[in-house]
Amino acid sequence: MTAGSGTRVTLLGFTVPDEVLADATARDVVHATQTHTFAWALVTALRASGCQVRLLSAAPVSTWPRNRRVLFHGGPFDHDGVKGRLLGFVNLLGLKHMTRYLAARRRLAGELDEEEVLLVHGVHAPFLWAGALLARRRVRVVPVLTDPPGVVLPDDGWLVRLLRRVDVVLVRAALRRCTGVIALTGPLAEDFAPGRPRLVMEGIFHPATGVGSRVDIASGVREVVYAGGLSRAYGVDRLVDAFRALPDPDLRLRLFGRGELTPWLREQATVDPRIAPPELLDRTVLADRLARAAVLVNPRPVEQGFVRYSFPSKTIEYLSAGVPVVSTRLPGIPADYLPHLVLAEPDTIDGLREALAHALALTAGEVARRGLAGREFLRLTRSPAAQGRRVKDFLDSLDGRPAAFETDHSAVSSVAGY
């Protein structure tokens, strides 16, 4: 670690260079774009606040056979002036957790002291326990909770479901031993780390390099754009139906991402020529496409149990593009965002259709005003400098005393991790 006066931070998680992510997920059914974006935004925020950062990272991949690669090798890397090390692991059920835990423990052993902070990104039990055991040495161990633990996927077998329930128990136990938590929403901290000091920080405004906003809407064809997981859980099927109910022949629906609805969406593109087949784009290319949209939309249904734990990171990404944003009123979206959104209420097909029609009817002047206001809101309150100061102040307030191991009887919830 380079000497200096800033808070020293080791970030244990999934912060890998772009080319490593692309190679690791080339044959994966899930693309960890949001995990990747948040991780590097967090690094940028920490550095903006004067923290010295080093990385211990595993590739964020699904377990075989969802990802067809079994062996992931370790090694050093240097990305944008930040030094890091990839952790090797075996990507098979059970062995994935064990080998990641052993790799993290080996790298952390003897390298951290009481003056350093260990941030652990996510509710990944191997990394949480590798950190939790260090808390006894007065090392400040602070998980960054971006999701609740243990989602059960539709095609999980009985063994995987059982292991996910065990994982939830392990995560809860590890969180009780940590010094404090940073959480995307209050309920995440309240339900899974009760009694721990907490900082609620839902996201960081960190636009892709070299891409600015474009608030002008050209005449002719106008694009309604969605970027994210292409699944019913995210309301993509409702969005398609709502779009179809809009009569304008010059509208186009663009969907960027992948998921279980990809084959169905390709079929819809053959039925309605205004719907483009889904595409998966590099983040820099995607940012430019978002900035050229007429409307950006997040149709996620609000009735799902896990949404109270979730802040949709695309809200920040969308607002940074400087174009109108249609969103359902998700409970994880802080109130100060709401004036900058066109809300789809109710979160039905009709509600989405009406919100889209309203956003598309805005004048060029209204679009420009909303775009500038949204970006200024992000710059002042959610920039790396602003959020980095909050994180640093929180970390510096923690004294590193071992946590009291209180019993936690709150309810168990679940979602997937890497």
N, C-alpha and C positions, 0 to 999 in steps of 0.2 A: 504494500500500500504506500502510495506517495505521501510524504510528510506534508502537513498543512494544518490550518486551523479549523477547517470545516468538519462537520459531523461526518464520521466515517460509517458508510453503509455497505453491507453486503446484501444484494438482492438475490434470493434463492427462488427460482421459478422457471419461467419459460421464455426468457428474453434472449432471442437468438437473432443473428443477422438475417436479412431478407433472403439471401440465397440459401441459407440453411433451412429456413422455413419452406421455401419453394421445393427444395429437394426432398425434405422429409415428408411433405404432404402430397407429393405428386400422385401417389396411389392411395390416397385416403378418401373416405366418404365424407369427411368433415374438413373444412378449411378454417383454421383457427385465426381468422383475420382480426376479430375483435380482441382476442387475447393478446395477439401480437401488437396491435395498435396501442392498447392500454399499457402494456408493459413498457414500450419505448417512450410513451408519453410520461409515465411515472419516472423513468430514468432522466428524461429531459427536465422535469419539474424538480427533481432532487438536485441535479447539477445547477439549475438556475438559482437555487437557494443556497448554493455554496457547499453542498455535501460532496464528499468524495465517494464515488460509487464503483464497486466491482460486481461482477455477475457470476453466479453459478446457475447454469441453465440446462434444462432438458428439452428436447424437441417436443412441442405440443402435438402429439399424434394420438389417434385412436388405437385401442388395443387390437392386435391381430385377431380375426381376419379383416376387420374394418380398414386397417392399414396393412398392406401386404408385406411390409418390411418388418423383419424380426429383430435384427441386430442394429443398434445405434451406438456408434463409437464416440468416445470422449476426445477432448483436445482443446488447446487454447484458441481464443479468437480475440480480435481487436476490431471494434466497430465504432466509428465516429469518435475515436479517442477514448472509448470505454473498454477496458480489458475484461475479458471474461473467460470462462471455461465451460465447455460442453461436458455434461455428465453422460457417460455411456450407460446403457441399460438393455435388457432383453424384453422385447415387446410382446410378451405372452402373459395371459391371465395369471395372476399370482406372482410370477417372476418379475413382472414389470414393477410392482410395488417394492418387492424385496431388493432388486438390484438398484433401483433409484434411491432407496433409503441408504443402502450400503455406500453407494457412490457419494451421496451428499455427506454422510457422516465422516467418511474418509477425508473429504476435502475440508470440512469444517473443523475437524479435530485439531486443536492446538493453534488454529489460525485466528480465532476471535478472542478479544479480551473485553474487559468491562467497559472500555471506552467506545466500543463499536456497537452498532445496531444491526441486527439481522432482520431484514424484511422477508417475509415468506409470501409469495404471490399465490393466492388461491387456497382452496380447501383440499389440497392434495395430501392425504394422510402421511405418505413417506417423508415429504418435506416438512410438514408440520411437526412430526415426531423428531426428525433430525434437529429441528430448532428447539422444540420444547425441552429436550433433555439438556440443552445449553442454558436454559433459563435458571437452572439451579446454580450456575456459576456466576450469577449476577449479570450475565449478558442480556441486554434488552432485546427480546424476541417479539416481533410485532407482525402478525399475519395481516395481509391485505385481502379482505373478503370480497370477492367479486360475484360469488354465487353461493347458494346453500349446498351442503354436501349430498352426494349419493343419488342422482336421478336414476330412475328406472326407465330404460328405453323400451319401446314397443316390442322389439325382437329379442330382448334379454331372456335367457333361459333361467330355470329355477336356481342354478348354481350362481349365476351372475347376480341375480336378485338378492340372494342370501349374502353374497360378499358385499354388495352395496349397503345392506343394512348394517353389517359389521363395520364397514367403512365409516358410516355416520357416527357410530359409537366411538370409534377411534379418533375421529376428528373432534368431536365434542370434548373428549378427555384431553386431547392435546391443547385445545384452545383454552381450557381452564388453567393450564400451566404457563401461558404466555403473559407477557408484561402488559400488553394493550393490543387493541385492534384498530385497523383502518377499514371501514366498511362502506360499500356503495350506498346502502340504505340503513336507516335506523333499525328496522326489524331484523336485518341480518345480524347485527351486533347484539341486539336484545335477546334474540331467540337462541343464538348459538354460542355467544360468549358473554353471558350475563355476569355482571359484576366487574368486568374488565374495563379499564379506561378506554374510551373510544373516540375516534374522529370519523365523522361521516363526510365522505368525499365521493360524490357520484361520478366524477369524470374530469378530464383535462382537455382543454382546447389545444390540440397539437396538429395543425393541418399539414398535409404532405408538402414537402419542400418544392418550391417553384410553382405551386398551383394557387392562383388567387381566385377570388369570387367573381362571378359574372352575373349581374342582376338584370341585364337587358334581355328581353324576350323577342326573338326574331319573329317576323310574320311567317305565316304558313304553318308547317307541321310543328306541333308542340308535344313535348314528351312528359308523361307521368312516369316517375322513376321510383323503383324500390330496390334497395340493396340490403342483402342479408340472407339468412337461411330460408330456403324455399320449402316451407312446411306449413301444414294446417295449423300447427301450434302457434305460428307467427301470423296467422290470418291471411296468408297469401291467396288462398282460394276465395276468400271474401273480397279481397282487392280486385281479383279478376272479374268477379261477378259485378262489383260496383262499377268498374271501368266500362264493362260492356253496356251498362245502362246509360252511359253518357252518349248522346247522339252525334257529337261532332266528328265528322269523317277525317278531320286533320289531326286528331289526337293519336298518339302512339303510347303504348305501355311497354316500358323497358324494365326487365327484371334481371338484376345482377347478383349472382350467388349460385348455390346448389343445395340440393336436399331431396327429400323423397318425392316432392311434387315435380321434379324436373321433367320426367317423361310426360306427365299430364299437361304441363305447361307447353311442351312442344306440340302436343295435340291441339291445345287451344289456339296456338299460333296458326295452325292450318285451317281452323274454323273461322277465326276473325283476323283478317290481314292487318288490323291495327295493333295486334299483339305480337311483339317480336319474340323469337325463341330466346330462352334464358342464356346468359353468358356469365363466365367467371373471369374477372378482370384483375390485373395488378392494381394495388392501392393507388398509385400515382395516376394511372389511367382512369381508374374509377372516380377519383376526386375531380378530374376534369369533366367527366360525363355528368356527375352530379351538378356541377356548376353550370352546365348547359341545359338543365332541365327546366320545364315550366313549373312543375310541382314535384316535391319529394314527399313520400308517404310512408308512414309506419302504421300498419293496420293491426298490430298485435291485439288479440282479444283481452279484455280486462278481467274476465271472470276466472282465469286460471289461478290456482292457489299459489304458484311460485312467483307471480308478477310482483307481489309486495316486496320480494327480496331483490328485485331486478331494476336497474336503471338502464334503459336502452341507449347504449353508447352512440347509436346512429343519430340520436337527437342532437348531440354536439356536432357530429360530422355533417349532418344535414344543414343545421343553422349556419355553419361556417361557409357553406356554399353560397349564401346570400340570395336564396330563392324561397318562395313560400313552402312551408312545411305543414303537412296534414298529419295529425297523430291522434290516436285514441288517448283518453285521459287515464294513463297508467298511474297507479298509486306511487310508483318509484320515481316519478318525475317531480322534482321540487317545484314549489308554487311560483318561484320567480322566473321559471321558463315559460309558463303558460301564456303570458301576453304575447309571446313571439311565435305561438303555434296557432294553426287553424284546427280546432278540436272536432273530431268526429264523435258526436254524441247523439244517439247511442252508438256503441261500437258494432253496429249491424251493417249489412250490405247497404241498406238505405242511408244510414248515418254516414258511411264512408262516401257514398255517391254524392250526398248533399255537401259534405265538406270539400270534396274535390271540385264540385261545380262552383262553390264559393271562391276557392283559391284560384281557379282558372278565370274567374270573372274580374279579378283585381286589375286595376289599371297599371300601366307601366310605372307611373309615379308611386303608387302604393307598393308595388313590388320592390322598387328601389328603396323606399323608406323602410320597409320591413327588413329587407336584406341588410342594410347598414345598421339598423338598430340591433338585429340579432347578433351580428359579428361584434359590435361594440360591447354588448352585454357579455359575450364570451371573453373578449379581450380583458375586460376590467375584472371579471369575477372568476373565470375558469382558465385563465392562461397558465402556462407552466410556472411563471414567476409567482402569480397569486396563490396557486395551489401548492407550489413548492414551499412557500413561506409557511403555510398552514401545517404541512407535513413536518417540516423541520422543527417548528415550535412545539408540535405535539411530541415528537421523538425526544426533544431536549427536556420536556417536562417529565419524562418517565425516569424513575430512579434506579431501575434494574433489580429491585427487590423481588425475590421469587414470589409468584402468585400464590394466594391461598387456594388450596384445592377443594373448593366448595362443591357440594353435590348439586347437580343440575337435573331437574325432573321435567323440564319443558318439552314440548312435543317435538317429534322428529319429522323433518321434511327432507326432500331429496331432489337433486338434479345431477347431471353428469359432469365429470371433470376429465382431465387429461392424464 
